[in-house]
Amino acid sequence: MTRLNAQIPEGPLAEKWTAYRSGCRLVSPSNKRKLDIIVIGTGLAGASAAASLGELGYNVKAFCYQDTPRRAHSIAAQGGINAAKNYPNDGDSIHRLFHDTIKGGDYRAREANVYRLAEVSNSIIDLAVAQGVPFAREYGGLLANRSFGGAQVSRTFYARGQTGQQLLLGAYGALSRQIAAGTVTLYNRRDVLDTVLVDGRARGIIARNLVTGEIERHAAHAVVLASGGYGNVFYLSTNAMGSNVSPAWSAYRKGALFANPSFTQIHPTCIPVHGDFQSKLTLMSESLRNDGRIWVPALKKDVERLRSGEITPADIPESDRDYYLERRYPAFGNLVPRDVASRAAKERCDAGFGVGRTGMAVFLDFKDAIKRKGHDTIEALYGNLFQMYGQIVAEDPYRTPMMIYPAVHYTMGGLWVDYELMTSIPGLYAIGEANFSDHGANRLGASALMQGLADGYFILPATISSYLADEIHTPRIDPASQEFTLAAEAVRDRLNRYLSTGGSRSVDHFHRRLGRIMWDHCGMARNEAGLQQALGLIGELRREYMEDVRVPGRMDRYNPELEKAWRVADFIELGELMARDALMRRESCGGHFREEFQTPEGEAMRNDDEYAYVAAWEAAADGAEPSMQRERLEFNDIKLSQRCYK
Ligand SMILES: Cc1cc2nc3c(=O)[nH]c(=O)nc-3n(C[C@H](O)[C@H](O)[C@H](O)COP(=O)(O)OP(=O)(O)OC[C@H]3O[C@@H](n4cnc5c(N)ncnc54)[C@H](O)[C@@H]3O)c2cc1C
């Protein structure tokens, strides 16, 4: 059994990272170029890591499945990125950002990692500005900040509603510079399908060339996994259609521990589902909660009249509106964390006060903000989001409130990593959304970009040298070795199995069914009976998939159905682990809401005595049940308390 050791440095919390960096082992410049590093993923985490490692002088090979790193899912990030600069002078500090993040995550994250994240946050902004990222500015020239959920200060830096895209262009610029300098080689249109271990260490990958279908072997001294999150296990999510768990899952199958898999974030402000054959959901950024007020009718009769078209939202007087977040959480109002806002929307809709055709929607209303700040200001702040909403829903959100409902958005779980961001496999690192590290049971808005870039620009480039310092005598890894041959054969066999199943159902058919099971039983609310049922249903689905999936086309050419077949098979296995994890955790915390464990007011009820730990799952050979290890979380600088946003 793998033994967990988070390798947290000794010493006071605020000094750990400085002390670590002052004492960690280094690799000399002349040795760096002899060391190869594979980076899987060129989103914000991967692109920033590959660029930084290349700049340091390592020999980097970067992989992505898109045609260009500029199309990574990170491009979709809208609202902003947090940092503790305290430009608005409203009381922010590194400690406050650390505190808000631990509290927002419902006390299920590691103190040392989160403090380091808050410390590094300011350097990200400096670097991005130096790259030319066009953050919004105040009249006086300072960068502007807006508020996001779970904080009473404004610390979110933004570039309209396109922050991810602008940051990604910055990282892509840095990456391109290294590609031109020859320190980074880019392998685009590659599907990374397996991790190769040699003598227990990560030494390379097996990838499929998505254009030619060729199965390729790539070797390195270390492998960095930056392949993003796995929200698409739910089929419908705000993630890009191609987001998948496969690189991380291949590592799990090879022995890397997978932490807190059931910790999923359901985002409160998405455009509601509108039909059975929809394949993608659209986010309306959390930044909109700065100015939009969330409400439903206070009276059932108005719900009926809205639905029948007898009245419009504007006909409902203020006195008959229920601004339920402002009512329930006066201290934070519409800016409560996402898990709290999502559950509150579900509660109102389940109670029969939901609006829209299905009754599964609430209003996000800008009437007051437009009156207060003016149409032009609102347009300057959120124009592209309003335009997107108008195009999708065919309604003008400047005139009539948006309709929103919670949807799957982000996964806090991921590969278990220690303080150095190394997984339980030596030489295999995980960064960005692919790891479990910093967000506990609920991520605060604008903290994913902060974490991905902190990992990629600053943390991994510092920590990886501790491992590589011992690798300078290891010759270049040979991709012709037996370990690579066996792994490549196993990949080819598995792909051929899908092609030869000859079943009657498409991959999407199974994916949609998996998504339904996950949403119904392992989504916004979970309970023991439902999770047991989910385990049974997923087991059946898995058997059916192996016998009845139909994958047309061939292996040796472009074949998107084959790509999906591999990914959905991994999602089915992951779904089972998520249900198992959610069943094991007999408490509610953050996004993990077990209906059996709630306060009389319907808030999540943690059980710190029994569950203040990270659940790290280890795969077993031959289909046996996975085993779980606990990393106990110690809180020395923050007092554990029931979260309160009232
Ligand atoms: C709509 C939306 C809006 C968001 N807005 C914000 C926001 O305002 N602020 C914030 O902090 N966070 C936001 N987030 C979350 C944030 O965008 C993501 O968590 C973050 O961008 C993930 O970055 P990443 O680099 O870890 O992964 P990604 O950007 O997902 O990149 C993954 C990379 O891995 C590669 N990859 C994946 N699988 C394979 C494979 N099998 N083979 C080869 N390569 C592979 C991909 O090609 C890609 O390059 C938002 C998320 C969504 C969905």
The ligand as a Gaussian input file, in Angstrom:
#p B3LYP/6-31G(d) Opt

LIG

0 1
 C      -17.169000      28.510000     -18.272000
 C      -16.104000      28.560000     -17.235000
 C      -15.727000      29.775000     -16.674000
 C      -14.738000      29.818000     -15.694000
 N      -14.389000      31.029000     -15.166000
 C      -13.403000      31.076000     -14.229000
 C      -12.997000      32.325000     -13.685000
 O      -13.497000      33.385000     -14.046000
 N      -12.021000      32.324000     -12.755000
 C      -11.422000      31.173000     -12.322000
 O      -10.534000      31.231000     -11.472000
 N      -11.786000      29.983000     -12.853000
 C      -12.747000      29.904000     -13.782000
 N      -13.111000      28.694000     -14.307000
 C      -12.320000      27.497000     -13.971000
 C      -11.012000      27.515000     -14.748000
 O      -11.240000      28.008000     -16.035000
 C      -10.386000      26.119000     -14.878000
 O      -10.370000      25.480000     -13.632000
 C       -8.955000      26.268000     -15.356000
 O       -8.885000      27.054000     -16.516000
 C       -8.332000      24.902000     -15.616000
 O       -7.051000      25.108000     -16.154000
 P       -6.093000      23.871000     -16.395000
 O       -4.875000      24.416000     -17.046000
 O       -5.928000      23.102000     -15.143000
 O       -6.886000      22.930000     -17.407000
 P       -7.503000      23.209000     -18.874000
 O       -7.561000      24.636000     -19.227000
 O       -8.756000      22.411000     -18.904000
 O       -6.453000      22.569000     -19.837000
 C       -6.323000      21.176000     -19.965000
 C       -5.246000      20.886000     -20.969000
 O       -5.000000      19.493000     -20.964000
 C       -5.039000      18.991000     -22.277000
 N       -5.574000      17.637000     -22.233000
 C       -6.653000      17.183000     -21.566000
 N       -6.828000      15.874000     -21.814000
 C       -5.846000      15.508000     -22.643000
 C       -5.505000      14.305000     -23.264000
 N       -6.222000      13.187000     -23.074000
 N       -4.438000      14.287000     -24.097000
 C       -3.703000      15.417000     -24.316000
 N       -3.972000      16.582000     -23.731000
 C       -5.039000      16.622000     -22.916000
 C       -5.933000      19.933000     -23.055000
 O       -5.587000      19.868000     -24.421000
 C       -5.592000      21.266000     -22.398000
 O       -4.465000      21.804000     -23.025000
 C      -14.112000      28.631000     -15.269000
 C      -14.493000      27.412000     -15.823000
 C      -15.492000      27.371000     -16.784000
 C      -15.920000      26.043000     -17.301000

